[in-house]
Amino acid sequence: MDDDSVLKALDEFQILGWVTLTGDLCVTVHSPNPKEMKEAYEVRAALEEIAGRTAAAFLKGNTADLLNEVGAMRAAVRDGSPDACVEHDINFHLAILRASQNDVLVRVWDTLAFDLRIRAVIGKISSEMREVVDRTSPLSTRFIEGEAERPVSC
């Protein structure tokens, strides 16, 4: 990567509170903050619930992409590939957010950088990946049925 790309990435990490930039390219990396992670995931759940209610009507009968992501997550767990599981989990949730057709929700979700947050703690949660997949699968069924009247939380 060129210097400008590295600085841009580090600046984004600093905005997230993960690093502190000082002096002439001096970077201090901070350990993941459990309280901040919990708070970010509470916000994520609220965003996804809002998106899920709207997306349910659009996704009714049109869930092939969601089902493919769930299948890929199961395969990743079976193959012992937490990174692949995370990638497909993120794709699953982004598909729901995009189906809501609410660009603000998608931007806020992107700003919270959940893909980076989960990758920062992947070693600690890799044993829980099967549970993540098991929680995600019923969501696919709810979208197949178009259940917009019940809250849909990811």
Steps between C-alpha positions, in 0.01 A plus 500: 500500500614851436547746787177689431293178513665396826437841656138495387448155654669606823288815510185288473625275780565810710142619440382162630722543807717200416826686457653832595721677249770723642815664376667384184300184415497368854200273554372363830261207456231464766358170621135439413275671754229255615265778613528678166448174312185428701367851435576476128317167476199647681489771233547235231204302634279811495604589145440147378161480669389818323639376170353154550144625535522686170707237322261215584245617244765534229666168582185286513563223251831659396743357752738298284791731585427473873476122483826483304676705768363274776618194307843656453515581873419138585771379261751741654421374852528140381835580332630683809529834317385778734608775256279356226214462747532865600508608136176316422335617823573860407371442146180352645432801721594751230256332262222560752605860552517564127160336447354757740586759234602738780836646400543678833478172692759344270737798542469496879558122504808545280630779724500268801737266308360172628712301259812646660364472854421131469833428335674669795355241737470200267733289712276544803173429321597231250362233734160677484472510121264201485263688733513803269399283205225331704356842592519623141319208336155573656529858373515367145177310561329810634598694190380220272163529675506882474438552869527878522252543784727333758830667584784341310824524693826370362 
